[in-house]
Amino acid sequence: MLTRIREAGHVAVGLNQTTKAIEQSTAVELFIAHDADTRLTSRVALLADKHHVPITWVETMRELGIACGIEVGAATAAIVVR
């Protein structure tokens, strides 16, 4: 599951970047960490639903951050096309 994000050419990481990618219709898959604050992630999840972007749930923010190649946890990330 996380191999898709590791191998993706372009990735948006974090709530702001993933929200922007969904709004600009460049996000093709959204990843959300289960342990992220739902008050923050629920908005981006609803937006992804509205724009028909599939959501993949990841166990932890740390796991998602590592998959994205960053040293800190990430609440959300998205594979984007340019």
C-alpha positions in Angstrom: 0.0 0.0 0.0 2.7 2.5 0.9 4.9 1.4 -2.0 2.6 3.4 -4.3 3.5 6.6 -2.4 7.2 5.7 -2.2 7.4 5.1 -5.9 5.3 8.1 -7.0 7.0 10.8 -9.0 5.3 13.7 -7.2 3.8 13.7 -3.7 2.0 16.5 -1.8 2.7 16.1 2.0 0.7 17.7 4.8 -2.8 19.1 5.1 -2.3 22.3 3.2 -0.5 20.7 0.2 -3.0 17.8 -0.1 -5.9 20.1 0.2 -4.5 22.3 -2.6 -3.8 19.2 -4.8 -7.3 18.0 -4.4 -8.8 21.4 -5.1 -6.6 21.7 -8.2 -7.6 18.2 -9.4 -4.0 17.0 -9.4 -4.4 14.4 -6.6 -5.0 10.9 -7.7 -4.9 9.2 -4.3 -5.0 10.5 -0.7 -3.3 8.9 2.3 -4.5 9.7 5.8 -2.9 8.5 9.0 -5.3 6.9 11.5 -3.6 8.5 14.5 -3.8 12.1 13.1 -6.3 14.5 14.6 -9.7 13.9 13.0 -10.6 17.6 13.5 -7.9 18.3 11.0 -8.2 15.4 8.6 -12.0 15.2 8.3 -12.1 18.3 6.1 -9.6 16.9 3.6 -11.3 13.5 3.7 -14.6 15.1 2.8 -13.0 17.2 0.1 -11.4 14.0 -1.4 -14.8 12.3 -1.3 -16.4 15.3 -3.1 -13.7 15.2 -5.8 -13.8 11.4 -6.1 -10.2 10.9 -4.9 -9.7 7.5 -3.4 -8.5 7.5 0.3 -6.0 5.0 1.7 -5.7 4.8 5.5 -2.3 4.4 7.0 -1.7 3.2 10.6 0.5 6.1 11.9 1.7 9.5 11.0 5.3 8.3 11.4 4.8 5.5 8.9 3.3 7.9 6.4 6.1 10.4 6.9 8.8 7.8 6.3 7.0 6.6 3.1 7.1 10.2 1.9 10.8 10.5 2.6 10.6 13.0 5.5 11.9 12.6 9.0 8.7 13.7 10.8 5.2 12.3 10.8 2.6 13.4 8.2 -1.1 13.5 8.8 -1.9 13.4 5.1 -0.2 12.9 1.8 -1.3 12.6 -1.8 0.1 11.2 -5.0 -0.2 14.0 -7.6 0.1 14.3 -11.3 1.5 17.3 -13.0 
